[in-house]
């Protein structure tokens, strides 16, 4: 799965050991510009410097957010481990360390439409740990279509069984806009939908939809970006829905 050499710096290895992150699973480097865009940016910078020095310098300073124009940015990495992650933030210094068993992971995947034509896709994952631990991981790193689902599945493995056990024992699991209990699904500000009245739960067009049964037309809906630990939510909800229909 690694998109960059799967080697850890001494600092990253020390952090991984201190937080018991386990075996490395993959390493991702910042995404590079394509050649055409790189050439365009270089030409624009030189043109501005030749015409107006200050705008040229400002434009070059703006370009330093890209790894192609900044060694510091190019050196950043997203490391995935068996039990968590270590990531350099896209902006600024330092590293964030997050464990799968304690994170609340949100995803926001948006495809741009330009003149009716699908364009680039933007990926933003927000990993919120206990206390002040948090990380915003974006398409700044190459391979979001690989590391994004991997993170969701890692959270499912780490938290899914315990969450399901808690709900079956009578507890309530909070996933943000939705919460799940043994009796049904509750949407924040929209009321409770019992499992006997749920036909299906599916993800479509960036939203999670719980569809009612019997042609009632009742449904609960929320943006995927507002659901914490999406894959845990879907797995637990599917189990409870199936259990109710077979009872």
MARBA-3410 file (N, C-alpha, C, O; in Angstrom, 1 decimal):
247
0.8,-1.2,0.0,0.0,0.0,0.0,0.9,1.3,0.0,0.4,2.3,-0.3 ~ 2.1,1.1,0.4,3.0,2.3,0.5,3.2,3.0,-0.8,3.5,2.4,-1.8 ~ 3.0,4.4,-0.8,3.2,5.2,-2.0,4.5,5.9,-2.0,4.9,6.5,-2.9 ~ 5.2,5.8,-0.8,6.6,6.4,-0.7,7.4,5.3,0.1,6.8,4.4,0.7 ~ 8.7,5.4,0.0,9.5,4.5,0.7,9.1,4.3,2.2,9.0,5.3,2.9
8.8,3.1,2.6,8.2,2.9,3.9,9.3,2.8,5.0,9.4,1.8,5.7 ~ 10.0,4.0,5.1,11.0,4.1,6.1,10.7,5.2,7.0,10.1,6.2,6.6 ~ 11.0,5.1,8.3,10.6,6.1,9.3,11.8,6.8,9.7,12.9,6.2,9.9 ~ 11.7,8.1,9.9,12.7,8.9,10.6,12.9,8.5,12.0,11.9,7.9,12.6 ~ 14.0,8.7,12.6,14.2,8.4,14.1,13.1,9.0,14.9,12.6,8.4,15.9
12.7,10.2,14.6,11.6,10.9,15.4,10.3,10.2,15.2,9.6,10.0,16.2 ~ 9.9,9.8,14.0,8.7,9.1,13.8,8.7,7.7,14.4,7.7,7.3,15.0 ~ 9.8,7.0,14.3,9.9,5.7,15.0,9.7,5.8,16.5,9.1,4.9,17.1 ~ 10.3,6.9,17.1,10.2,7.0,18.5,8.8,7.3,18.9,8.3,6.8,19.9 ~ 8.1,8.2,18.1,6.7,8.5,18.4,5.8,7.2,18.3,5.0,6.9,19.1
6.1,6.4,17.2,5.3,5.2,17.0,5.5,4.2,18.2,4.5,3.6,18.6 ~ 6.7,4.1,18.7,6.9,3.2,19.8,6.3,3.8,21.1,5.7,3.0,21.9 ~ 6.4,5.1,21.3,5.8,5.7,22.5,4.3,5.5,22.6,3.7,5.4,23.6 ~ 3.6,5.6,21.4,2.2,5.5,21.4,1.7,4.1,21.0,0.5,3.9,20.8 ~ 2.6,3.1,20.9,2.3,1.7,20.7,1.4,1.6,19.4,0.3,1.0,19.4
1.9,2.2,18.3,1.2,2.2,17.1,1.3,0.9,16.3,0.6,0.6,15.3 ~ 2.3,0.0,16.7,2.4,-1.3,16.0,3.2,-1.2,14.7,3.9,-0.3,14.4 ~ 2.9,-2.2,13.8,3.7,-2.3,12.6,3.3,-1.3,11.6,2.1,-0.9,11.5 ~ 4.3,-0.7,10.8,3.9,0.2,9.7,3.1,-0.5,8.7,3.3,-1.6,8.3 ~ 2.1,0.3,8.1,1.2,-0.2,7.1,1.4,0.5,5.8,1.1,-0.1,4.7
1.9,1.7,5.8,2.1,2.4,4.6,2.5,3.8,4.8,2.3,4.4,5.9 ~ 3.2,4.4,3.9,3.8,5.8,3.9,3.4,6.5,2.7,3.5,6.0,1.6 ~ 2.9,7.8,2.8,2.5,8.6,1.7,3.2,9.9,1.7,3.3,10.6,2.7 ~ 3.7,10.3,0.5,4.4,11.6,0.4,3.5,12.6,-0.2,2.4,12.3,-0.7 ~ 3.8,13.9,-0.1,3.0,14.9,-0.7,2.9,14.8,-2.2,3.8,14.3,-2.9
1.7,15.1,-2.7,1.4,15.0,-4.2,2.2,16.1,-4.9,2.2,17.2,-4.6 ~ 2.8,15.7,-6.0,3.6,16.6,-6.9,2.7,17.2,-7.9,1.7,16.5,-8.4 ~ 3.0,18.4,-8.4,2.3,19.0,-9.5,2.6,18.2,-10.8,3.7,17.7,-11.0 ~ 1.6,18.2,-11.7,1.9,17.7,-13.0,2.9,18.6,-13.8,3.0,19.8,-13.4 ~ 3.6,18.1,-14.8,4.6,18.8,-15.5,4.1,20.1,-16.1,4.8,21.2,-16.0
2.9,20.1,-16.7,2.4,21.3,-17.4,2.2,22.4,-16.4,2.5,23.5,-16.6 ~ 1.6,22.0,-15.2,1.3,23.1,-14.2,2.5,23.6,-13.6,2.7,24.8,-13.3 ~ 3.5,22.7,-13.4,4.8,23.1,-12.8,5.5,24.1,-13.7,6.0,25.2,-13.3 ~ 5.5,23.8,-15.0,6.1,24.7,-16.0,5.4,26.1,-16.0,6.0,27.1,-16.1 ~ 4.0,26.0,-15.9,3.2,27.2,-15.9,3.6,28.1,-14.7,3.8,29.3,-14.9
3.7,27.5,-13.5,4.0,28.3,-12.3,5.4,28.9,-12.4,5.6,30.0,-12.0 ~ 6.3,28.1,-12.9,7.7,28.6,-13.1,7.7,29.8,-14.0,8.3,30.9,-13.8 ~ 7.0,29.7,-15.2,7.0,30.8,-16.2,6.3,32.0,-15.6,6.8,33.1,-15.8 ~ 5.2,31.8,-14.8,4.5,32.9,-14.2,5.4,33.6,-13.2,5.4,34.9,-13.2 ~ 6.1,32.9,-12.4,7.0,33.5,-11.4,8.1,34.3,-12.1,8.3,35.4,-11.7
8.7,33.8,-13.1,9.8,34.5,-13.8,9.2,35.7,-14.5,9.9,36.8,-14.5 ~ 8.0,35.6,-15.1,7.4,36.7,-15.8,7.1,37.9,-14.8,7.4,39.0,-15.0 ~ 6.6,37.5,-13.6,6.2,38.5,-12.6,7.5,39.1,-12.0,7.5,40.4,-11.8 ~ 8.5,38.3,-11.8,9.8,38.9,-11.3,10.4,39.9,-12.3,11.0,40.9,-11.9 ~ 10.3,39.6,-13.6,10.8,40.4,-14.6,10.1,41.8,-14.7,10.7,42.8,-15.0
8.8,41.7,-14.5,7.9,42.9,-14.6,7.8,43.7,-13.3,8.0,44.9,-13.3 ~ 7.4,42.9,-12.2,7.2,43.5,-10.9,7.8,42.6,-9.9,7.3,41.5,-9.7 ~ 8.8,43.1,-9.2,9.5,42.2,-8.3,8.6,41.7,-7.1,8.6,40.5,-6.8 ~ 8.0,42.7,-6.5,7.2,42.3,-5.3,6.1,41.3,-5.6,6.0,40.3,-4.9 ~ 5.2,41.5,-6.6,4.2,40.5,-6.9,4.9,39.1,-7.2,4.3,38.1,-6.9
6.0,39.2,-7.9,6.7,37.9,-8.2,7.2,37.2,-7.0,7.0,36.0,-6.9 ~ 7.7,38.0,-6.0,8.1,37.3,-4.8,6.9,36.8,-4.0,7.0,35.7,-3.4 ~ 5.9,37.5,-4.0,4.7,37.1,-3.3,4.1,35.8,-3.9,3.7,34.9,-3.2 ~ 4.1,35.7,-5.2,3.6,34.6,-5.9,4.5,33.4,-5.6,4.0,32.3,-5.4 ~ 5.8,33.6,-5.6,6.7,32.5,-5.2,6.5,32.0,-3.8,6.6,30.8,-3.5
6.3,33.0,-2.9,6.0,32.6,-1.5,4.7,31.8,-1.4,4.7,30.8,-0.7 ~ 3.7,32.1,-2.2,2.5,31.3,-2.3,2.8,29.9,-2.8,2.2,28.9,-2.3 ~ 3.7,29.8,-3.8,4.0,28.5,-4.4,4.7,27.5,-3.4,4.7,26.3,-3.6 ~ 5.3,28.1,-2.3,6.0,27.3,-1.4,5.1,26.4,-0.5,5.6,25.6,0.2 ~ 3.8,26.5,-0.7,3.0,25.5,-0.1,3.0,24.1,-0.8,2.6,23.1,-0.3
3.5,24.2,-2.1,3.6,22.9,-2.8,5.0,22.3,-2.6,6.0,23.0,-2.5 ~ 5.1,21.0,-2.5,6.4,20.3,-2.3,7.4,20.5,-3.4,8.6,20.4,-3.2 ~ 6.9,20.8,-4.6,7.7,21.1,-5.8,8.6,22.4,-5.6,9.6,22.5,-6.2 ~ 8.2,23.3,-4.7,8.9,24.5,-4.5,9.3,24.7,-3.0,9.8,25.8,-2.6 ~ 9.2,23.6,-2.2,9.6,23.7,-0.8,10.2,22.4,-0.3,9.4,21.4,-0.3
11.4,22.4,0.1,12.0,21.1,0.7,11.3,20.7,1.9,11.1,19.6,2.2 ~ 10.9,21.7,2.7,10.2,21.4,4.0,8.9,20.7,3.7,8.5,19.7,4.4 ~ 8.1,21.2,2.7,6.8,20.6,2.4,7.1,19.2,1.8,6.4,18.2,2.0 ~ 8.1,19.1,0.9,8.4,17.8,0.3,8.8,16.7,1.3,8.7,15.5,1.0 ~ 9.4,17.1,2.4,9.8,16.1,3.4,8.7,15.6,4.3,8.9,14.7,5.1
7.5,16.2,4.2,6.4,15.8,5.1,5.9,14.4,4.6,6.0,14.0,3.5 ~ 5.3,13.7,5.6,4.9,12.3,5.3,3.6,12.0,6.2,3.4,12.5,7.2 ~ 2.8,11.1,5.6,1.7,10.5,6.3,2.1,9.0,6.5,2.2,8.3,5.5 ~ 2.2,8.6,7.7,2.6,7.2,8.1,1.3,6.6,8.7,0.7,7.1,9.6 ~ 1.0,5.4,8.1,-0.1,4.6,8.7,0.5,3.4,9.4,1.4,2.7,8.9
-0.1,3.1,10.6,0.4,1.9,11.3,-0.8,1.0,11.7,-2.0,1.4,11.4 ~ -0.5,-0.1,12.2,-1.5,-1.1,12.6,-2.5,-0.4,13.6,-3.7,-0.7,13.5 ~ -2.0,0.4,14.5,-2.9,0.9,15.6,-3.1,2.4,15.5,-3.7,3.0,16.4 ~ -2.6,3.1,14.4,-2.8,4.6,14.4,-2.0,5.2,13.2,-1.6,4.5,12.3 ~ -1.8,6.5,13.3,-1.1,7.2,12.3,-0.3,8.3,12.9,-0.5,8.8,14.0
0.7,8.7,12.1,1.5,9.9,12.3,1.5,10.7,11.1,1.7,10.2,10.0 ~ 1.2,12.0,11.2,1.2,12.9,10.0,1.7,14.3,10.3,1.5,14.8,11.3 ~ 2.4,14.8,9.3,2.8,16.2,9.3,1.6,17.0,8.8,1.0,16.6,7.8 ~ 1.2,18.1,9.4,0.2,18.9,8.9,0.5,19.6,7.6,1.7,19.8,7.4 ~ -0.4,19.8,6.8,-0.2,20.4,5.5,0.4,21.8,5.7,1.4,22.2,4.9
0.0,22.6,6.6,0.5,23.9,7.0,1.1,23.8,8.4,0.6,23.3,9.3 ~ 2.3,24.4,8.5,2.9,24.5,9.8,3.9,23.3,10.0,4.2,22.5,9.1 ~ 4.4,23.2,11.2,5.4,22.2,11.6,4.8,21.2,12.6,3.6,21.3,12.9 ~ 5.6,20.3,13.1,5.2,19.4,14.1,4.6,18.1,13.4,4.5,18.0,12.2 ~ 4.1,17.2,14.3,3.5,16.0,13.9,2.3,15.7,14.8,2.3,16.1,15.9
1.3,15.1,14.2,0.1,14.7,15.0,0.1,13.1,15.1,0.4,12.5,14.1 ~ -0.2,12.6,16.2,-0.2,11.2,16.5,-1.6,10.8,16.9,-2.1,11.3,17.9 ~ -2.3,9.9,16.2,-3.7,9.5,16.5,-3.8,8.0,16.5,-3.2,7.3,15.6 ~ -4.5,7.5,17.5,-4.7,6.0,17.6,-6.1,5.7,17.0,-7.1,6.4,17.2 ~ -6.2,4.6,16.3,-7.5,4.2,15.8,-8.5,3.9,16.8,-9.7,4.1,16.6
-8.1,3.4,18.0,-9.1,3.0,19.0,-9.7,4.2,19.8,-10.6,4.0,20.6 ~ -9.2,5.4,19.5,-9.8,6.5,20.3,-10.2,7.7,19.3,-10.6,8.7,19.8 ~ -10.1,7.5,18.0,-10.3,8.6,17.1,-11.8,8.8,16.7,-12.5,7.8,16.7 ~ -12.2,10.0,16.4,-13.4,10.2,15.7,-13.0,10.8,14.3,-12.5,11.9,14.2 ~ -13.3,10.0,13.3,-12.8,10.3,12.0,-13.9,10.7,11.1,-14.9,10.0,10.9
-13.8,11.9,10.5,-14.8,12.5,9.6,-14.2,12.6,8.2,-13.0,12.9,8.0 ~ -15.0,12.3,7.2,-14.5,12.4,5.8,-15.4,13.4,5.0,-16.6,13.4,5.2 ~ -14.8,14.1,4.1,-15.5,15.1,3.3,-14.8,15.0,1.9,-13.8,15.5,1.7 ~ -15.5,14.3,1.0,-15.0,14.1,-0.4,-15.9,14.8,-1.3,-17.1,14.6,-1.4 ~ -15.3,15.8,-2.1,-16.1,16.7,-2.9,-15.4,16.7,-4.3,-14.3,16.9,-4.5
-16.3,16.4,-5.3,-15.8,16.5,-6.7,-16.2,17.9,-7.3,-17.4,18.2,-7.3 ~ -15.3,18.6,-7.8,-15.6,19.9,-8.4,-16.2,19.7,-9.8,-15.9,18.8,-10.6 ~ -17.2,20.6,-10.1,-17.9,20.6,-11.4,-17.6,21.9,-12.1,-18.0,22.9,-11.5 ~ -16.9,21.9,-13.2,-16.6,23.1,-14.0,-17.4,23.1,-15.3,-17.1,22.3,-16.1 ~ -18.3,24.1,-15.4,-19.1,24.1,-16.7,-19.8,22.8,-17.0,-19.9,22.4,-18.1
-20.3,22.2,-15.9,-21.0,20.9,-16.1,-20.2,19.7,-16.2,-20.7,18.6,-16.4 ~ -18.8,19.9,-16.2,-17.9,18.8,-16.5,-17.2,18.4,-15.1,-16.6,19.3,-14.5 ~ -17.2,17.1,-14.7,-16.5,16.7,-13.5,-15.1,17.1,-13.6,-14.4,16.8,-14.6 ~ -14.5,17.7,-12.5,-13.1,18.0,-12.5,-12.4,17.3,-11.3,-12.7,16.1,-11.1 ~ -11.5,18.0,-10.7,-10.7,17.4,-9.6,-11.6,17.0,-8.4,-12.6,17.6,-8.1
-11.1,16.0,-7.6,-11.8,15.6,-6.4,-11.0,16.0,-5.2,-9.8,15.8,-5.2 ~ -11.6,16.6,-4.2,-10.9,17.1,-3.0,-11.2,16.1,-1.9,-12.4,15.8,-1.7 ~ -10.2,15.7,-1.2,-10.4,14.8,0.0,-9.9,15.5,1.3,-8.8,16.1,1.3 ~ -10.8,15.5,2.2,-10.4,16.1,3.5,-10.9,15.1,4.6,-12.1,14.8,4.7 ~ -10.0,14.6,5.4,-10.3,13.7,6.5,-9.9,14.5,7.8,-8.7,15.0,7.9
-10.8,14.5,8.8,-10.5,15.2,10.1,-10.4,14.1,11.1,-11.5,13.4,11.4 ~ -9.3,13.9,11.7,-9.1,12.9,12.8,-9.0,13.6,14.1,-8.0,14.3,14.4 ~ -10.0,13.4,14.9,-10.1,14.0,16.2,-9.9,13.0,17.3,-10.7,12.1,17.5 ~ -8.8,13.2,18.0,-8.5,12.3,19.1,-8.9,12.9,20.5,-9.5,14.0,20.5 ~ -8.6,12.2,21.6,-8.9,12.7,22.9,-8.1,13.9,23.2,-6.9,14.0,22.7
-8.6,14.8,24.0,-7.8,16.0,24.4,-7.6,16.9,23.2,-8.6,17.2,22.4 ~ -6.4,17.4,23.0,-6.1,18.3,21.9,-5.6,17.6,20.6,-5.1,18.2,19.7 ~ -5.5,16.3,20.6,-5.0,15.5,19.5,-6.0,15.6,18.3,-7.1,15.2,18.4 ~ -5.5,16.1,17.2,-6.3,16.2,16.0,-5.4,16.4,14.8,-4.3,16.9,14.9 ~ -5.9,16.0,13.6,-5.2,16.1,12.4,-6.2,16.3,11.2,-7.2,15.7,11.2
-5.8,17.2,10.3,-6.6,17.4,9.1,-5.7,16.9,7.9,-4.7,17.4,7.6 ~ -6.2,15.8,7.3,-5.4,15.1,6.3,-6.1,15.3,5.0,-7.3,14.9,4.8 ~ -5.4,15.8,3.9,-6.1,16.1,2.7,-5.4,15.5,1.5,-4.4,14.8,1.6 ~ -5.9,15.9,0.3,-5.3,15.4,-0.9,-3.9,16.1,-1.1,-3.3,15.9,-2.2 ~ -3.4,16.8,-0.2,-2.0,17.2,-0.2,-1.1,16.0,-0.3,0.0,16.0,-0.9
-1.6,14.9,0.3,-0.8,13.6,0.3,-1.4,12.8,-0.9,-2.6,12.7,-1.1 ~ -0.5,12.2,-1.6,-0.9,11.4,-2.8,-1.6,10.1,-2.3,-1.4,9.6,-1.2 ~ -2.5,9.6,-3.1,-3.2,8.3,-2.8,-4.3,8.4,-1.9,-4.5,7.5,-1.1 ~ -5.1,9.5,-1.8,-6.2,9.6,-0.9,-7.3,8.5,-1.1,-8.0,8.1,-0.1 ~ -7.4,8.0,-2.3,-8.4,7.0,-2.6,-7.9,5.6,-2.0,-8.6,4.7,-1.9
-6.6,5.6,-1.6,-6.1,4.4,-0.9,-6.0,4.6,0.6,-6.5,3.8,1.4 ~ -5.4,5.7,1.1,-5.2,5.9,2.5,-6.5,6.3,3.2,-6.7,6.0,4.4 ~ -7.5,6.9,2.5,-8.8,7.2,3.1,-9.6,6.0,3.6,-9.9,5.9,4.7 ~ -9.9,5.1,2.6,-10.6,3.9,3.0,-9.8,3.0,4.0,-10.4,2.4,4.9 ~ -8.5,3.0,3.9,-7.7,2.2,4.8,-7.9,2.8,6.3,-8.0,2.0,7.2
-7.9,4.1,6.4,-8.1,4.6,7.8,-9.5,4.3,8.3,-9.7,3.9,9.5 ~ -10.6,4.4,7.4,-11.9,4.0,7.9,-12.0,2.6,8.3,-12.6,2.2,9.3 ~ -11.4,1.7,7.5,-11.4,0.2,7.9,-10.6,0.0,9.1,-11.0,-0.9,9.9 ~ -9.5,0.7,9.3,-8.7,0.5,10.6,-9.5,0.9,11.8,-9.4,0.3,12.8 ~ -10.3,2.0,11.7,-11.1,2.5,12.8,-12.2,1.4,13.0,-12.6,1.2,14.2
-12.8,0.9,12.0,-13.8,-0.1,12.1,-13.3,-1.3,12.9,-13.9,-1.8,13.8 ~ -12.1,-1.8,12.5,-11.5,-3.0,13.2,-11.2,-2.7,14.7,-11.4,-3.5,15.6 ~ -10.8,-1.4,14.9,-10.4,-1.1,16.3,-11.6,-0.8,17.2,-11.5,-1.1,18.4 ~ -12.6,-0.2,16.7,-13.8,0.3,17.5,-15.1,-0.5,17.3,-15.9,-0.5,18.2 ~ -15.2,-1.1,16.1,-16.5,-1.7,15.8,-17.0,-2.7,16.8,-18.2,-2.6,17.2
-16.3,-3.7,17.1,-16.8,-4.8,18.0,-17.2,-4.2,19.4,-18.3,-4.6,19.9 ~ -16.4,-3.3,19.9,-16.8,-2.7,21.3,-18.0,-1.8,21.2,-18.8,-1.9,22.1 ~ -18.2,-1.1,20.1,-19.3,-0.2,19.9,-20.6,-1.1,19.8,-21.6,-0.8,20.4 ~ -20.5,-2.2,19.0,-21.7,-3.0,18.8,-22.0,-3.7,20.1,-23.2,-3.8,20.5 ~ -21.0,-4.2,20.9,-21.3,-4.8,22.2,-22.0,-3.9,23.1,-22.9,-4.2,23.8
-21.5,-2.6,23.1,-22.1,-1.6,24.0,-23.6,-1.3,23.7,-24.4,-1.2,24.6 ~ -23.8,-1.2,22.4,-25.2,-1.0,21.9,-26.1,-2.1,22.3,-27.2,-2.0,22.8 ~ -25.6,-3.4,22.0,-26.4,-4.6,22.3,-26.7,-4.7,23.8,-27.7,-5.3,24.2 ~ -25.8,-4.1,24.6,-26.0,-4.2,26.1,-26.9,-3.1,26.6,-27.1,-3.0,27.8 ~ -27.4,-2.2,25.7,-28.4,-1.2,26.1,-27.8,0.2,26.0,-28.5,1.2,26.4
-26.6,0.4,25.5,-26.0,1.7,25.4,-26.4,2.4,24.1,-27.1,1.9,23.3 ~ -26.0,3.7,24.0,-26.2,4.5,22.8,-24.9,4.9,22.2,-24.0,5.4,23.0 ~ -24.7,4.7,20.9,-23.5,5.1,20.3,-23.7,6.4,19.5,-24.6,6.5,18.7 ~ -22.9,7.4,19.8,-23.0,8.7,19.2,-22.1,8.9,18.0,-20.9,8.7,18.1 ~ -22.6,9.1,16.8,-21.8,9.3,15.6,-21.9,10.7,15.0,-21.7,10.9,13.9
-22.4,11.7,15.8,-22.5,13.0,15.4,-24.0,13.3,15.1,-24.8,13.5,16.0 ~ -24.3,13.4,13.8,-25.7,13.7,13.4,-26.6,12.5,13.7,-27.8,12.7,13.9 ~ -26.1,11.3,13.8,-26.9,10.1,14.1,-26.4,9.5,15.3,-25.2,9.6,15.7 ~ -27.3,8.8,16.1,-26.9,8.0,17.2,-27.7,6.7,17.0,-28.8,6.7,16.5 ~ -27.1,5.6,17.5,-27.7,4.3,17.4,-27.9,3.6,18.7,-27.1,3.8,19.7
-29.1,3.0,18.9,-29.4,2.2,20.1,-30.0,0.9,19.7,-30.2,0.6,18.5 ~ -30.3,0.1,20.7,-30.9,-1.2,20.4,-32.3,-1.0,19.8,-32.9,-1.9,19.1 ~ -33.0,0.1,20.1,-34.3,0.3,19.6,-34.4,1.0,18.3,-35.4,0.9,17.6 ~ -33.4,1.7,17.9,-33.5,2.4,16.6,-32.4,3.4,16.3,-31.4,3.5,17.1 ~ -32.6,4.2,15.3,-31.7,5.3,14.9,-32.3,6.6,15.2,-33.5,6.9,15.0
-31.5,7.5,15.8,-32.0,8.9,16.1,-31.2,9.9,15.3,-29.9,9.9,15.4 ~ -31.9,10.8,14.6,-31.2,11.9,13.9,-31.3,13.1,14.7,-32.4,13.5,15.2 ~ -30.3,13.8,14.9,-30.3,15.1,15.7,-31.3,16.1,15.1,-31.2,16.5,14.0 ~ -32.2,16.4,16.0,-33.2,17.4,15.6,-34.3,16.9,14.7,-35.2,17.6,14.3 ~ -34.3,15.5,14.4,-35.3,15.0,13.5,-36.1,13.8,14.1,-36.9,13.2,13.4
-35.7,13.4,15.3,-36.5,12.4,16.0,-35.9,11.0,15.8,-34.8,10.8,15.3 ~ -36.7,10.0,16.2,-36.3,8.6,16.3,-37.0,7.8,15.3,-38.2,7.9,15.1 ~ -36.2,6.9,14.7,-36.7,5.9,13.7,-36.4,4.5,14.2,-35.3,4.1,14.2 ~ -37.5,3.8,14.6,-37.2,2.4,15.1,-36.7,1.5,14.0,-37.0,1.7,12.9 ~ -36.0,0.4,14.4,-35.4,-0.5,13.4,-36.5,-1.2,12.6,-36.3,-1.5,11.5
-37.7,-1.4,13.3,-38.8,-2.0,12.5,-39.3,-1.1,11.4,-40.0,-1.6,10.5 ~ -39.0,0.1,11.4,-39.4,1.1,10.4,-38.4,1.5,9.4,-38.6,2.4,8.6 ~ -37.2,0.8,9.5,-36.1,1.1,8.6,-36.0,0.1,7.5,-35.8,-1.1,7.8 ~ -36.1,0.5,6.3,-36.0,-0.4,5.2,-34.5,-0.6,4.8,-34.1,-1.8,4.5 ~ -33.7,0.5,4.7,-32.3,0.4,4.3,-31.6,1.6,4.7,-32.2,2.7,4.9
-30.3,1.5,4.8,-29.4,2.6,5.1,-28.4,2.6,4.0,-27.7,1.6,3.8 ~ -28.2,3.7,3.3,-27.2,3.7,2.2,-26.6,5.1,2.1,-27.1,6.1,2.6 ~ -25.5,5.1,1.4,-24.7,6.4,1.1,-24.9,6.7,-0.3,-24.6,5.9,-1.2 ~ -25.3,8.0,-0.6,-25.5,8.4,-2.0,-25.3,9.9,-2.0,-25.8,10.6,-1.2 ~ -24.6,10.4,-3.1,-24.4,11.8,-3.3,-23.9,12.5,-2.1,-24.3,13.7,-1.8
-23.0,11.9,-1.3,-22.4,12.6,-0.2,-23.3,12.6,1.0,-23.0,13.4,2.0 ~ -24.4,11.8,1.1,-25.3,11.8,2.2,-25.5,10.4,2.7,-25.5,9.4,1.9 ~ -25.8,10.2,4.0,-26.2,9.0,4.5,-27.7,9.0,4.7,-28.3,9.9,5.4 ~ -28.4,8.1,4.1,-29.9,8.1,4.1,-30.4,6.8,4.8,-30.0,5.7,4.4 ~ -31.3,7.0,5.7,-32.0,5.9,6.3,-33.5,5.9,5.8,-34.2,6.9,6.2
-33.9,5.0,5.0,-35.1,5.0,4.4,-36.2,4.2,5.2,-35.9,3.1,5.7 ~ -37.4,4.8,5.3,-38.5,4.1,6.0,-39.1,3.0,5.2,-38.9,2.9,4.0 ~ -39.8,2.1,5.9,-40.5,1.0,5.3,-42.0,1.3,5.0,-42.5,2.3,5.4 ~ -42.6,0.4,4.2,-44.0,0.5,4.0,-44.5,1.6,3.2,-45.7,2.0,3.2 ~ -43.6,2.2,2.4,-44.0,3.4,1.5,-44.4,4.6,2.3,-45.1,5.5,1.8
-44.0,4.7,3.6,-44.3,5.8,4.4,-43.6,7.1,3.9,-44.1,8.2,4.1 ~ -42.5,6.9,3.2,-41.8,8.1,2.7,-40.9,8.7,3.8,-40.2,9.7,3.5 ~ -41.0,8.2,5.0,-40.2,8.8,6.1,-38.7,8.4,5.9,-38.4,7.3,5.7 ~ -37.9,9.4,6.1,-36.4,9.1,6.0,-35.7,10.1,6.9,-36.1,11.2,7.1 ~ -34.5,9.6,7.3,-33.5,10.5,8.0,-32.3,10.6,7.1,-31.9,9.6,6.5
-31.8,11.8,7.0,-30.6,12.0,6.1,-29.6,13.0,6.8,-30.0,13.9,7.5 ~ -28.3,12.7,6.5,-27.3,13.6,7.0,-26.1,13.6,6.1,-25.9,12.6,5.4 ~ -25.3,14.7,6.0,-24.2,14.7,5.2,-23.1,13.7,5.7,-22.9,13.6,7.0 ~ -22.4,13.0,4.8,-21.4,12.1,5.3,-20.4,12.8,6.1,-19.8,12.3,7.1 ~ -20.1,14.1,5.8,-19.0,14.8,6.5,-19.4,15.1,8.0,-18.6,15.5,8.8
-20.7,14.9,8.3,-21.2,15.1,9.7,-21.3,13.8,10.5,-21.7,13.8,11.6 ~ -20.8,12.7,9.9,-20.9,11.4,10.6,-19.5,11.0,11.0,-18.6,10.9,10.2 ~ -19.3,10.8,12.3,-18.0,10.3,12.8,-17.9,8.8,12.6,-18.9,8.1,12.8 ~ -16.7,8.4,12.2,-16.4,7.0,12.0,-17.5,6.3,11.2,-18.2,5.4,11.6 ~ -17.6,6.8,9.9,-18.6,6.3,9.0,-18.8,4.8,8.9,-19.9,4.3,8.9
-17.6,4.1,8.7,-17.7,2.7,8.5,-18.2,1.9,9.7,-18.8,0.9,9.6 ~ -17.8,2.5,10.9,-18.4,1.9,12.2,-19.9,2.1,12.2,-20.6,1.1,12.5 ~ -20.3,3.3,11.9,-21.7,3.6,11.9,-22.5,2.6,11.0,-23.5,2.0,11.4 ~ -22.0,2.5,9.8,-22.7,1.7,8.8,-22.8,0.2,9.2,-23.8,-0.5,9.0 ~ -21.6,-0.3,9.7,-21.6,-1.7,10.1,-22.5,-2.0,11.3,-23.2,-3.0,11.3
-22.5,-1.1,12.3,-23.4,-1.4,13.5,-24.8,-1.2,13.1,-25.7,-2.0,13.5 ~ -25.1,-0.2,12.3,-26.5,0.1,11.9,-27.0,-1.1,11.1,-28.2,-1.5,11.2 ~ -26.2,-1.6,10.2,-26.6,-2.8,9.3,-26.9,-4.0,10.2,-27.9,-4.7,10.0 ~ -26.0,-4.2,11.2,-26.2,-5.4,12.1,-27.6,-5.2,12.9,-28.3,-6.2,13.0 ~ -27.8,-4.1,13.4,-29.0,-3.9,14.2,-30.3,-3.9,13.3,-31.3,-4.5,13.7
-30.2,-3.4,12.1,-31.3,-3.4,11.2,-31.6,-4.9,10.8,-32.8,-5.3,10.7 ~ -30.6,-5.7,10.5,-30.8,-7.1,10.1,-31.3,-7.9,11.3,-32.2,-8.7,11.1 ~ -30.8,-7.6,12.5,-31.2,-8.3,13.7,-32.7,-8.1,13.9,-33.5,-9.0,14.3 ~ -33.2,-6.8,13.7,-34.6,-6.5,13.9,-35.5,-7.2,12.9,-36.6,-7.6,13.2 ~ -35.1,-7.2,11.6,-35.9,-7.8,10.6,-36.0,-9.3,10.7,-37.0,-9.9,10.2
-35.0,-9.9,11.3,-35.0,-11.4,11.5,-35.6,-11.8,12.8,-35.8,-13.0,13.0 ~ -35.9,-10.9,13.7,-36.5,-11.2,15.0,-38.0,-11.7,14.9,-38.6,-12.0,15.9
END
